[in-house]
Amino acid sequence: VEVLLVEDNLDEARLALRALKKNNLANQIIHLEDGQEALDFIFAKGQFSDRKMEQLPKVIILDLKMPRVDGFEVIKAIRADQRTKLIPIVVMTSSAHNKDILASYDLGVNAFVVKPLDFDKFHEAMVKVGMFWLMVNNPPS
């Protein structure tokens, strides 16, 4: 898995997936709709218990406001575990509230992106996020 996209808005998820695939930025993208699914996937539990946990995503693109388990709880769980704490997490949310930005960075996210409302700008933001985290960034092995 190269990209784990955790987004409950299906329209925004489709736009993000389209932008990444159209620009050949990720061949293996998993889209999940809430934080509980994300935690199950990352920690190989529940419906993902047959997955090898060692196969971690190169980057997680995460919404904050989601049903069941929100993005903040996902970040906390990922950063609290030695096996997952170094996975880059990019928060991509519609919230531009400073308290959400501060809380996200305080929990250890690598980037915070406010989703543009304009289709073309949203597409461009996804391409830039994908380009940096998949092509430019050099994560630890």
N, C-alpha and C positions, 0 to 999 in steps of 0.2 A: 504494500500500500504506500503510495506516495503522499496522497492528500486524504485526510479525514475531514469531511465537511459536515459540521453539526449545525443544522439549520431547520427550524420548524416551519418556516414559510416556504411552501413548495415552489412558488413562482420565483422567489429569490434564489432558491437552491438550483432551479433549472437554469437561471441566468448565470450563476456562478459556474456551474458545470460546463455550460456551453462556452463560456469565455475561456476556461482552462483548456478544454479539449480543442476548441477552434485554433488556439495558439500553440498547440502541441506542448503544453506545459506539464501535463500529467497523464500518464497512461492508465494508472491505477488509482481511481478515485472512489472512495466509499462515501455515500451520503447517508447520514442518520438524522432522524427527526427530533430527537430530544436527548437531554443529558444522561438519562438512564441508559439508553441504547449506547451512547458514547462510552460510558464507563464499562458496560458489559463487553463492548468490542475491545477496548483498550486492555482490560484486565482478563480477557478471554473467559467470560462468565455467561450464564444464561444461554441465549440462543447462539452465542459465539464461543461456547465452551470447547468446540472442536478446533478452534483457531490456535495457532502457536503464538503465544504472547511475545516471543522474541521478535516477531515480525511487526515492528512498530512503525507508525506513519512517519514520514519525513517532516510533515507539518500538520498541525490541526488548525483548521479555520472554524472558529466557534462563535455562535451567537450567545448572547447573555440571557435574554428573556425567553425561556422555553418552558414547556410543561414538564411535570414530574420532577426533574432535577434541573436547576438552572445552571447557567454557564459558570457562575462563581463556584458552585459546589464541584463542578467538573475540574476546574482549575486546581482547587484545593486538593482533590484526590490525586490528580496527576503529579503535582509538585510534592506531595507527601510520600510518594513511593520512589525508592531508589532506582527501580527499573525504568521509570517513566519520566522522572523529574527533568530530564534534559530535552524532551521533545519540544520543539518550538511551537508555541501557541500564539496564534493571531486572533485576537477578538475582532469580529466584524459584526457590528451591531448598529441599530438605528439610533441608539442613545448617544447623545453628545454631552451628557451631564458630567461635570467634572468629578462628582463623587464616584461614578462608574469607572471613569478613566483611572482615578487614583486607586480605587479598590482593585482594579484589574492589575495594574502594575505592582501594587503592594503584594498581590498574590503570586506574582512572578511571570506575567505574560511577557512575550517578546515584542508585541506590537498591538496597537489599538487603532482600528480603522472604523470611521463612521461611514455607514453605507450611504452612498449618494442616492438621491431620489431619482435622478435622471438616468434613463436606461444606458445611454452611451457612457456616462461617467461611471456608472456601476460596473459596466463591462471593462472600462479602462482600469479601474481600481483593482478588479480581480486579476487582470493581466499583470499589473505591477506587483501585486502580492505574490502571485504564482512565479513570476520571473525572478523576484528576489529570493524567495525561500527555496525554490527548486533548482535554480540555475546559478545564482550568485553566492548564496550562503554556503559556508563550509562547516557543517555540523561535526561534532565529535563522533568517532565511530565506536 
